[in-house]
């Protein structure tokens, strides 16, 4: 296993604290492997192997569907001693009422509990009912560029070569572990995508007009990095001679979010200091999802650079918004406790870069401001705005 210390360090921070640790993210982003790493780390820290209980609830490993009582009893039966037990439960959303079972294990037994999940059943309102105030949600993403380099360290490729590869083929661990050409990588990602769309969305929500649903997904993929609304999608569908209600679009977007396929980025009014509810942006859980749906197009790279920077900021613990400064737009306003930073993303920095800098220069506060670019010649500081290469920004959190 190739280490992902970001997640193990986070899990260590919450170890033995009486909260259920929930690792949530898109299918195949590495949650199960992180649980395996946690198992090894627990053993290294002196926990006896017999005091670590690991159960996988993937549909492939379950011959029958369990309910919460059966789940509770099957785990409880393995707890034969009085010492603390570390419970590692993978893909718990496959169990009906898993929240009740986990709550009972937390309340009635000497346990430290970690669970993973990858679809909307995990994030249902039942968590609030049974685990209110008793869980910590740890989002798990596909590989960061730093992790991707670690996965590829034996390839002999330069950082720039790996950056170009990462942009094209994305960060799903199963892809990064192999040596696939673009087409093969997209076929693998397409399989992941179809599994989510079929199992976690279409079947669960009984979508009858799959063609319209698929068109909405494609619209979102085509418009990564652009602001739009549900009404925009309805008008587009109408222009193709079909009809779809605004309510249906809202449902589709919500289901895609809860399956961790898309992430919503709201606008933040820098003057009014308020989050706006219109003209949001959506980003895909991994750049490769766009290419497996639409095919690779070099003209779309600029938008996907935004996608990559957005998730890097999320990994670093920021809440990320689109910044609205009167009539100007900042790609990202990122907030973390009392910290804030502003980021503009562009593929190349024009020789006359005033337009790229102007929106940032109009913000008159002391927080860091960046232009992040793939331009090899771009570097420096212009009136307090740092010009940073994409690779440097992704690999150096202090940039």
N, C-alpha and C positions, 0 to 999 in steps of 0.2 A: 504493500500500500504506500502511495506517495502522500506524505503528511499534508494536512491542511490546518496548520497551527492556529490560524485565526479562530476557527470554530472550537478546537480543543481548549484553547486558552479561555474562551468565553464560557464553555461548559465547566471548566475548573473554577471559574469565579463564582459560579452558582452551586458548586458541589456541596452537598449536605445542608443546603438551605431548603426549608420545607416548602418548596414550590415545584410544581411539575414543569419540567423543561420541555417545551414543544419546538421541535425543529421543523419548519414548514417551508416548502419550495416546490418548484416544478418537478415533475417526474424526471428521474435520472440525473439530477443535479449533484448527487453524491451523498444524500442523507444517510443511506444505509451504511455506506463505507465510513462515514463519520461516527456512527454508532460502534462499528467495529474498532475504530481508532480509540474511542472512549473506553471500550472494553479492555483494550491493551493498556491504556493509560491507568485505568483503575488497578489492574494487576500489578503494574510497575510501582504504584504508590502503596502497595501492601494489602490490597483487598483480596481476600481468598477467592479463587475462581468459583467455588461453590456458592459464594454469596453474590454472584452476578447472574441474573436471570435474563436471558435474551429470548424474545419471541418475535417471529416475523409473521405478519398477518397478510402477506401478499396473496392475491387471489390464486396464484399458482401453487402456493403451499397450503392452502386451506381447502380440504375436501368438502367441508360443510361450512355454512355461515354460522358464526358464533353470536350469541347475544351477550349482554353485559354480565349476567350472572355466571355464564359458562366461562367467560374471559376471566372474571375475578377468581373463580374457583380453580381454574387451571394454573393460574400464577400462584395463588395462595398455597396450593398443594406442594409446590416446589420449595416453599419456605419452611424448612424443617428445624431450623435453629432459632436462637433468640438474638443473634447479632443482626446488625443492619444489613438489609438486602438492597442491591442496586438493580433496579428494574429497567430494562431497555426494550421498548416496544416499538416495532417497526411497522409503518403503514397502518396505524390504528383505525383509520377511517373505514376500513373494511369490516369493522365490528360494530354492529348496531348498539348504540348506547355506551360506547367505550368511555365516555366522560364519567358515567356513573361508576363503572368498574375502577377506573383510575382514581376517582375521588375516594372510593372505599379503601383502596390500597394505601392511599396517602393518609387517611384518617385512622384506620384500624391496625396498621402494620408499621413496623420499624423499617421505613423504605426511603430511598432516594430515587425518583422516577424521571425517566427521559423517554419521550415519544417522538415519532416522526409521522408526517403525513403530507399528502400532495394534492388534495383536492378539496372541494367546497364542503364536503361532509365534515372534514376536520374543523373548519372554521364556522360551524353552525352556531346558532344561538344557545345551544345546550352548554357550550363552554361557560358562558356567562351564568347559566343556572347552577351548574354543578361545581365549577372550578373558579367562581368569581373571586378575584384577588389572590388566587392560589396557583397561578401559573405565570411563566415568563415565556414570551414568544420570541424565538430566535430565527430570523429569516435566513434561509440558505439559498445562495445563488449559484449559478454556474461559475466556472473558474474565472477568477480575476486574471489580469495579464501576468501579474507576479506569480500566481499559481500555475498558469499555463507554461511559463518559462521553466518552472520546477519540473513539470510533467515532461518537458521537451529537452531537458538539459543534456541528454545523451545524443541529441540530433546533430550537434556541431554547427547549428545555424546561428547567425548573428541575431542580435536583438531586433534589428530592423526587419530581417527576414521573418522572424517569428511574429512580429507585429502585423505584418501584411497577411500572414497565415491566420492569425487570430481574428483579424477583421473578416476574412473570408469564411472561415470554418467554425468560428465561435468557440465557446468554452464548455461544452458538455464534456465531462470527464471521459466518457466512453470513446469520444472522437479523439480527444487529446492523447489518449493512451496508445492509439494506433498511428499508422503512417498512411493515412488515406488521402487520395486525391479529392478534389472538391466535390465531384459528383458522388463518390461513395460516401463522403461525410454527409452530404445533404440527404442521401437515402436513409442513413441511420437516423438523422434528426427528424426526417419525415415520419419514420416509424414511431418515434417518441410523440410527435405532434398528433398523429392519428390516434394513438392510444389515449391521449388526453381528451381530444375532441370527441371520440367515440364513447369511451368509458366514463369519463368524468363530467361530460357536458351533455352531449346529444342523447345518450341513453337515459341518464339520470333525470334530465328535464323534459324528456319525451318530445324532442324537437321533431316536428313532422315535416317542415319545409327545410330540409337540410341544405338545399341549394342556396336559399336566401341567407341562411346562417353563414355558410361558407363565403358568400359574397361580402358580408359584413366583416368577417375576419380578414379577407383580402384587402378591403378598404382600409382597415386599421394598419395592416402591414405596409400598404402603399404610402400611408401618410404618417409614418413614424417621424416625430420631430416637428409636426405641423399641428397647429391648433384647429380643432373642429368640434362640432357638437353632434348630438343625436339627430337634430334636425338636418344637419349637413348630410348625414348618411341617408336619411329618408329621401331628401331631394335627389341625391345621386342615384339611389335605387329607382326612383320615379323616372329619372332621365333615361334609364335603361328599359322603361316600359313595364316595370313591375311595381308592386306596392308593399309597404311594410310600415307598421305603426311605430311611432316614437317610443311607446311603451315596450314594444318587442325589442327595439334597439337597446334601450336601457337594460333590459333583461340579459340580452346577449353579452353586452359589455361587462355586466356584473358577473356573469358566469365565467367569462374568460379571465376576469380578475381573480375570482375565487379558485380557479384552477392554476393560478400563477403563470398563465401564458402572457398576459399583459399587465402592465403597472400604470396606474393613473398618476399624472403629474399636474397638480392644480396650479393656478396662477396666484401670485401674491402681489398685492398692491403696495408698493414701497412707500407711497405717500400716506395712504389710509391705514397701512399696517393691518390689512385684512386679507383673508383668503377668499378668492373669487370663485364662483361656482359655474362660470361659463367659459367656453373656449379652452378646454383643457387639452393637454397632450397625452398620448399614450406611448409607452415604450414596450418593446418585446423582451421577454425573459432572457433571450439570447439572440444575437444578431443572425445566427444561422437559421432561426425560425423563419425570418423573412426570405432568405435565399432558398430554403427548401419549399416554400410556398410559391414564390415569384420567380425563382432563378436568380443567379448573380448578375447584377448590373453595376458596372463601375460608377455610373452616375448617382447611385444611391448611397455611395460610401459616406458622403458628408453627413447624411442623416444617421447612419449607423455609428459614426464616431460619437455623435451626441448620445446615442443609445449606450455606448460603452462608458462614456464619462458619467452618465446618469447613474448607472449601477455601481461604478466605483465610489461615487459619493454615498450611495446607500450603504455599501459595505463598510464605509468608514463611520457609519452611525449618524449621518446627517438626515434631516428631513429636507426633501428637495422640492423646490417649487420653480415655476417659470416666474421670473421677475417682471412686473409691469411698473414702469416708471413714466407716468403720464402716458404719452403715446408711444414710447419706446419699449422694446422688449429685451430682457436679459435672458439668455438661454437657461441659466440656472442660478437661483438664489438658494444656498444651502445653509441650514441652521442646525447647530448642535449645542445645546445648552446656551451659554452666553456667547458662543462663537458664531460667526457668519462669514461666508465668502461668496463672491460672485464669479461666474464663469461664462465666457463666450467660447464656443467651439467652432472651428473652421478647418477645412481640409488644407487650404493653402492661404498664406497671408499675402495679400496683394502688395505690390511695391508701395502703393499709396494706401496705407492701412487705416486711414482716418475713420472710415465707415465701420470697421471692426472694433475700433476703440471708443468711438463717440458715445455709445450707450453706457459704457462703463465709466467714462470720464465725467458723465453728468451726475453720477451718484456721489454725493458730497459727504460720505462718512469715511471712517478710518479702517473699515474692514478690507481684507485682501481681495484683490481683483485680478483675474487671470484671463488671458486669451490662450486657449489650448489649441495647438495646430500640428499637422504632420509636416509642415514646412521645415526642411532640414536646416535652412539658413536663419530661421527665426529664433531669436533669443534676446533677452535684455529686459529693460524696464523703461516704459514711456509714461512719464508723469504719474508714476505710482502703479501703473498697470504692468503686471509681469507677463511677458510673452514666453510661453513654455511649450516645449515639444511634447507631443502626446505621450511618448514612451517615458519621458522624465516625470510627467504628471502622474502616470499610472504606477510607476515604480517607487516614487518618493512621496510619502504622505506629507512630508514637511515642505514640499515645493510651494 
